[in-house]
Amino acid sequence: MYNSQNGSYCQNCGNITLAHDGVVAKKKSGLAFVVFGWLFLAISLIFMPILFGVAALAMGFMIYHERSELQGIVLMVLAAASTVIGTLFSFIVSGTMFI
């Protein structure tokens, strides 16, 4: 069955735009999650890796559910890796895990 899609009309011919009930466009929201996720990932390699690494992991989880599954998975894997690498780097450089 076809339904009118928000009463939209074709700009060329003036016919009503129809969408099939089974076709649902995936919402591409959550751009802030992407920006903050990659920012937190970069910061976690340099400063407070546990805090910013977990924040990047959370942003990856939100991206996975709100925007793109592939990008969310990639960000979560890299966030986990950067948390470990940043913690090791911090421990080697300063002798503590908190800087």
Secondary structure, 3 states (H helix, E strand, C coil): CEEEEEEEECCCCCCEEEEECCCCCCCCCCHHHHHHHHHHHHHHCCCCHHHHHHHHHHHHHHHHHHCCHHHHHHHHHHHHHHHHHHHHHHHHHHCCCCC
